[in-house]
Amino acid sequence: MKVIHHSVKTLQTALISKRQDLVTLYSKYSKEERHLLEEGFHSGQPGSLFKPITVHSDSDWIVAHPEEPQDFESFYIDPYRKTPDASHRTIYIQTIGSFGEVGAQTDLYVEWLREYCQAFFYGLSVKLLPAVTVAETRCSFRVNSNSHNLQILTGDLLRFLEKRKPKDAFCIVGITMIDLYPEDSWNFVFGEASLRMGMGVFSFARYDDNFYSRTYSGRLKTRLKPKQGDYSVFDGYYTPPISSTLLLRSCQTMTHEIGHMFGIKHCQWLNCVMQGSNHLEESDRSPLDFCPVCLRKLQVAVGFKIAERYKALLYWMEEDQSQTSRPEEVSAAQSVLHFHKPTEAFNTSRLWLRRCLHILENK
């Protein structure tokens, strides 16, 4: 295992910049906010809020995909990055295909994702579009020759999302529990996005702990060769059970990929939700939130108060777990059922947020 350490001077430049206007902009943070952001300079020290990046193997993203590090200044002056404005401040989520057995728990799972994204991108509105079936997208699909599970083509889904994108959208993201592939020569892909168009589509199928097992319930029982256009093969197709780990991984993936929509590139400074990942083990090592450099990028794009954003995230993790924030959207038949929001896997992040708020509120 290799630990990537940056000097304090390097991290200072990455966070603050040497440009006087950006130094002045940084000085507008409160003393407590600067204290929190500068915790990153002490990464790796006992008790530090932020950790250095660890590389466990040559298959990790940072080794396999060398990239130019993006500091705050590079992000700020990037002419191609997208910034929300008064008429484009909504993130839209489009579910594609089944997300589990139809009922209250499935509805709540998708609503939990929406609520988490709204807390994470605090200050923007996050809305759900009406769910669509695979048939409605008219996408191409296939049976994967290795895993023997159904897959749908990302390019077709992006074209579908382009037509569905509302005029007030900052971006639109499609999410699905069905595996994806970008072209015939690829085995699979976790997702694909068009940052220029503000669109992306991502699958949570491989976040089921049993996905790579021969006993995975999504494997087709026979060597089925479905005909293109016959979407009946997706009727009753297996979807993973909604667990705490699946919810955490889903939230992590959505916020990472939407973060790219703002022009935030893969992080190479500190352990951060914006780190790239080549495999599930590497993704699971990443935290749920930003390092100070990436946090400043999002904050300058959206304009939130850091403490208010952390409070919103903490509330999502600790609120009454049997209720949704929009009970009027749950039918009378469903309202008699109460489902526990499975946030056990978020405990490390919960404790971390409390430590951050301790600094920000100067307690």
Phi and psi in degrees as a GROMACS rama.xvg file:
@    title "Ramachandran Plot"
@    xaxis  label "Phi"
@    yaxis  label "Psi"
@TYPE xy
-115.978  134.949  LYS-2
-105.631  127.05  VAL-3
-92.3236  111.427  ILE-4
-107.2  133.275  HIS-5
-109.866  146.776  HIS-6
-68.9251  159.499  SER-7
-58.5789  -39.9778  VAL-8
-63.4805  -42.144  LYS-9
-63.3565  -43.6478  THR-10
-68.5547  -34.8675  LEU-11
-61.9655  -45.4964  GLN-12
-65.695  -40.4072  THR-13
-62.81  -38.4173  ALA-14
-83.3868  -45.4171  LEU-15
-100.117  -38.0909  ILE-16
88.1232  165.896  SER-17
-102.191  -8.0535  LYS-18
-72.9031  132.054  ARG-19
-63.3333  -36.2374  GLN-20
-65.6592  -34.8838  ASP-21
-78.4908  -29.6714  LEU-22
-64.3384  -42.1549  VAL-23
-64.6151  -40.9987  THR-24
-61.5845  -41.3515  LEU-25
-62.6067  -36.1046  TYR-26
-65.7673  -14.5469  SER-27
-77.0224  -14.3751  LYS-28
-64.4364  150.14  TYR-29
-68.2752  164.9  SER-30
-57.7491  -40.6597  LYS-31
-67.7213  -39.2822  GLU-32
-65.4753  -42.0147  GLU-33
-64.0421  -39.1362  ARG-34
-57.8553  -45.383  HIS-35
-63.8662  -50.3459  LEU-36
-61.293  -36.5184  LEU-37
-80.1516  -4.34697  GLU-38
-58.9627  -26.9324  GLU-39
-64.3049  -22.5304  GLY-40
-68.5457  -17.2446  PHE-41
-110.781  26.1405  HIS-42
-57.3575  140.184  SER-43
91.2506  -17.1176  GLY-44
-77.6116  152.259  GLN-45
-55.2342  129.459  PRO-46
83.1905  0.305227  GLY-47
-67.4007  143.355  SER-48
-70.6049  -26.1767  LEU-49
-119.735  143.847  PHE-50
-115.411  151.373  LYS-51
-72.2264  162.906  PRO-52
-74.8562  136.742  ILE-53
-113.889  135.498  THR-54
-108.791  118.148  VAL-55
-94.3613  -25.8075  HIS-56
-160.438  168.455  SER-57
-68.163  -11.255  ASP-58
-85.4378  -6.12666  SER-59
-67.5604  153.132  ASP-60
-57.704  -47.4743  TRP-61
-64.3398  -24.7445  ILE-62
-87.1152  -43.9103  VAL-63
-75.962  -23.6128  ALA-64
-131.22  75.2913  HIS-65
-58.9947  131.526  PRO-66
-135.005  155.12  GLU-67
-74.1336  124.645  GLU-68
-60.6128  140.807  PRO-69
-106.279  106.711  GLN-70
-85.6171  179.935  ASP-71
-62.5553  -41.4272  PHE-72
-61.5342  -43.5332  GLU-73
-61.413  -40.7313  SER-74
-63.6256  -45.659  PHE-75
-63.9291  -37.3  TYR-76
-94.2693  0.634623  ILE-77
-64.9676  114.877  ASP-78
-72.536  -11.7568  PRO-79
-101.159  -5.6075  TYR-80
-72.4243  149.85  ARG-81
-96.2306  135.06  LYS-82
-125.84  131.213  THR-83
-58.7619  144.139  PRO-84
-129.83  -176.615  ASP-85
-58.0948  -31.0054  ALA-86
-103.32  2.0554  SER-87
-139.64  73.1372  HIS-88
-125.994  25.2976  ARG-89
-122.516  132.004  THR-90
-98.4788  124.688  ILE-91
-105.958  137.138  TYR-92
-114.32  126.093  ILE-93
-114.46  113.683  GLN-94
-83.1054  140.536  THR-95
-126.141  118.029  ILE-96
80.5975  -176.754  GLY-97
-72.6046  145.323  SER-98
-116.8  29.2056  PHE-99
124.554  -176.333  GLY-100
-61.7273  134.317  GLU-101
-60.7083  130.539  VAL-102
157.824  -172.173  GLY-103
-63.0479  -39.6686  ALA-104
-66.0284  -39.4813  GLN-105
-63.5097  -44.3718  THR-106
-59.9546  -41.6466  ASP-107
-67.9304  -39.241  LEU-108
-56.7607  -47.5698  TYR-109
-66.6053  -38.1633  VAL-110
-66.4349  -37.1953  GLU-111
-61.3216  -40.5339  TRP-112
-61.2689  -44.3957  LEU-113
-61.6761  -46.1466  ARG-114
-63.3794  -39.9242  GLU-115
-63.692  -44.1637  TYR-116
-63.0229  -36.3165  CYS-117
-68.0967  -34.4854  GLN-118
-71.7565  -41.0194  ALA-119
-65.4808  -43.7519  PHE-120
-100.947  55.9586  PHE-121
-55.5012  129.307  TYR-122
107.44  -17.6392  GLY-123
-104.712  159.005  LEU-124
-94.4784  138.895  SER-125
-122.382  123.618  VAL-126
-126.405  149.365  LYS-127
-95.0769  132.67  LEU-128
-86.3702  155.405  LEU-129
-55.0163  134.794  PRO-130
-59.7845  148.469  ALA-131
-126.408  152.026  VAL-132
-82.6295  165.755  THR-133
-60.8077  -38.5672  VAL-134
-59.4041  -36.8988  ALA-135
-66.0873  -25.4078  GLU-136
-79.0415  -20.5781  THR-137
58.2892  31.3367  ARG-138
-82.7993  158.636  CYS-139
-76.2273  155.957  SER-140
-150.589  168.75  PHE-141
-156.492  172.837  ARG-142
-104.376  123.775  VAL-143
-66.6684  130.944  ASN-144
-72.6043  -18.7607  SER-145
-93.757  -50.3824  ASN-146
-90.8571  -14.7577  SER-147
58.8368  34.6951  HIS-148
-117.708  159.703  ASN-149
-72.0133  144.913  LEU-150
-135.616  149.21  GLN-151
-120.073  151.848  ILE-152
-84.2668  124.277  LEU-153
-65.3784  -39.4795  THR-154
-60.2902  -39.9838  GLY-155
-65.2724  -38.3494  ASP-156
-67.7781  -37.3537  LEU-157
-65.1518  -39.3405  LEU-158
-65.3299  -35.8044  ARG-159
-65.3118  -43.5959  PHE-160
-65.2977  -35.4672  LEU-161
-58.5291  -38.9329  GLU-162
-73.1845  -25.069  LYS-163
-92.3887  -7.79488  ARG-164
-68.2702  117.979  LYS-165
-66.1314  156.639  PRO-166
-66.0669  -26.902  LYS-167
-93.768  12.3865  ASP-168
-75.8371  135.371  ALA-169
-76.813  -42.1413  PHE-170
-159.211  165.771  CYS-171
-131.702  133.411  ILE-172
-125.444  132.898  VAL-173
-97.0368  136.034  GLY-174
-126.099  145.625  ILE-175
-150.587  155.761  THR-176
-97.3667  8.0463  MET-177
-102.082  138.377  ILE-178
-62.293  154.936  ASP-179
-122.04  156.376  LEU-180
-143.421  143.493  TYR-181
-91.6388  -24.5256  PRO-182
-166.321  165.083  GLU-183
-58.9292  -31.3549  ASP-184
-78.2677  -9.45137  SER-185
-95.173  144.695  TRP-186
-72.1125  -45.911  ASN-187
-168.403  173.452  PHE-188
-149.676  143.24  VAL-189
-69.3491  -31.8116  PHE-190
-177.264  172.943  GLY-191
-149.769  144.876  GLU-192
-140.65  155.343  ALA-193
-118.348  101.163  SER-194
-67.2714  -36.3582  LEU-195
-60.562  -37.7737  ARG-196
-90.6326  -7.25972  MET-197
66.309  46.7105  GLY-198
-140.395  149.771  MET-199
-159.572  156.503  GLY-200
-136.548  135.886  VAL-201
-140.336  143.974  PHE-202
-111.737  140.904  SER-203
-104.002  6.20975  PHE-204
-56.2469  -42.931  ALA-205
-81.0446  4.84169  ARG-206
-88.8891  -2.0463  TYR-207
-72.8417  127.945  ASP-208
-58.2773  -22.533  ASP-209
-98.0285  6.74921  ASN-210
-56.9763  -41.1564  PHE-211
-88.764  6.30422  TYR-212
-86.541  148.729  SER-213
-68.0247  -15.2261  ARG-214
-93.7733  6.62576  THR-215
-57.5415  128.103  TYR-216
-68.9053  -14.5927  SER-217
-81.7888  -10.4747  GLY-218
-67.2553  131.788  ARG-219
-69.0291  136.402  LEU-220
-71.6468  -23.6716  LYS-221
-127.137  162.565  THR-222
-74.6878  70.2127  ARG-223
-69.4058  137.263  LEU-224
-122.354  80.9358  LYS-225
-68.5438  151.176  PRO-226
-85.5817  138.355  LYS-227
-57.4922  133.974  GLN-228
95.0568  -13.2034  GLY-229
-94.8716  86.8555  ASP-230
-82.0445  5.04872  TYR-231
-64.5496  -19.6756  SER-232
-65.326  -17.8008  VAL-233
-90.4861  -5.80139  PHE-234
-67.7613  121.855  ASP-235
69.3791  18.3184  GLY-236
-64.8134  142.227  TYR-237
-61.7625  136.564  TYR-238
-127.989  146.991  THR-239
-64.0539  152.187  PRO-240
-67.0036  148.329  PRO-241
-82.7931  105.011  ILE-242
-116.231  169.92  SER-243
-61.992  -41.1575  SER-244
-65.571  -42.0743  THR-245
-63.1441  -41.5467  LEU-246
-62.8838  -44.1862  LEU-247
-62.1672  -47.6226  LEU-248
-63.6111  -36.6422  ARG-249
-65.1073  -45.8025  SER-250
-61.9646  -41.2655  CYS-251
-64.0422  -45.0473  GLN-252
-65.2159  -45.569  THR-253
-60.5909  -46.5975  MET-254
-70.6321  -35.4266  THR-255
-60.7579  -50.0323  HIS-256
-70.5766  -37.5776  GLU-257
-67.2595  -33.1516  ILE-258
-56.2111  -38.1859  GLY-259
-61.9044  -30.5498  HIS-260
-62.4147  -23.6568  MET-261
-84.5621  -5.07366  PHE-262
93.3267  11.2682  GLY-263
-82.3069  119.919  ILE-264
-88.0459  176.271  LYS-265
-59.752  132.808  HIS-266
-79.3499  136.57  CYS-267
-127.454  18.5243  GLN-268
-98.159  -54.6003  TRP-269
-143.583  169.226  LEU-270
-58.9292  125.367  ASN-271
-159.45  150.301  CYS-272
-63.1958  -18.9616  VAL-273
-89.873  6.4227  MET-274
-64.6088  146.419  GLN-275
-75.552  159.114  GLY-276
-145.198  136.253  SER-277
-95.8417  -17.4024  ASN-278
-154.509  166.447  HIS-279
-63.534  -38.6171  LEU-280
-59.9856  -41.6678  GLU-281
-67.9777  -41.6756  GLU-282
-61.1471  -40.1111  SER-283
-67.2548  -20.4316  ASP-284
-78.1198  -17.683  ARG-285
-77.3808  145.969  SER-286
-74.6329  175.194  PRO-287
-86.0155  -13.263  LEU-288
-125.647  178.468  ASP-289
-78.0876  153.366  PHE-290
-76.7758  170.109  CYS-291
-59.0339  -37.603  PRO-292
-64.5432  -47.4206  VAL-293
-72.7394  -31.8264  CYS-294
-62.697  -41.379  LEU-295
-64.3173  -35.94  ARG-296
-60.3082  -49.7555  LYS-297
-66.6491  -39.8361  LEU-298
-62.9949  -39.5493  GLN-299
-72.6283  -25.8182  VAL-300
-77.8741  -35.9848  ALA-301
-103.398  -38.7071  VAL-302
91.7692  23.1966  GLY-303
-81.6  164.646  PHE-304
-85.2287  130.517  LYS-305
-58.8126  -43.2446  ILE-306
-63.8559  -39.3457  ALA-307
-65.3187  -37.5158  GLU-308
-64.5531  -45.6778  ARG-309
-63.3176  -37.6975  TYR-310
-63.969  -40.2777  LYS-311
-63.3669  -41.5712  ALA-312
-65.8907  -42.227  LEU-313
-64.6906  -39.6521  LEU-314
-61.8376  -41.4135  TYR-315
-59.5797  -37.5755  TRP-316
-77.6205  -23.1943  MET-317
-116.373  -4.37319  GLU-318
-65.3592  170.046  GLU-319
-53.095  111.514  ASP-320
-81.6844  1.0259  GLN-321
-100.448  1.8262  SER-322
-122.898  151.592  GLN-323
-100.531  153.19  THR-324
-71.5648  -11.3352  SER-325
-127.792  68.2018  ARG-326
-60.96  -21.6759  PRO-327
-68.1806  -14.5085  GLU-328
-89.3901  -4.52465  GLU-329
-99.3645  132.383  VAL-330
-66.1509  162.252  SER-331
-60.224  -37.9389  ALA-332
-65.4913  -36.4381  ALA-333
-77.2235  -27.9619  GLN-334
-65.5606  -17.8382  SER-335
-78.5711  -12.5872  VAL-336
-96.4032  136.4  LEU-337
-123.913  122.689  HIS-338
-112.897  132.898  PHE-339
-69.8572  127.721  HIS-340
-72.4951  117.505  LYS-341
-79.9138  83.1203  PRO-342
-104.346  16.3763  THR-343
-57.6631  -37.9808  GLU-344
-69.1492  -12.3233  ALA-345
-90.0915  5.26461  PHE-346
-60.7198  -40.7662  ASN-347
-61.4968  -43.3027  THR-348
-66.2981  -37.4399  SER-349
-60.2646  -46.838  ARG-350
-65.6858  -37.031  LEU-351
-64.225  -42.9533  TRP-352
-61.5305  -38.512  LEU-353
-64.5781  -37.5047  ARG-354
-66.1115  -40.2632  ARG-355
-62.7664  -44.9795  CYS-356
-66.8446  -30.1842  LEU-357
-59.5034  -40.237  HIS-358
-72.036  -46.2327  ILE-359
-66.7767  -31.4076  LEU-360
-96.6139  4.32064  GLU-361
53.7622  44.8241  ASN-362
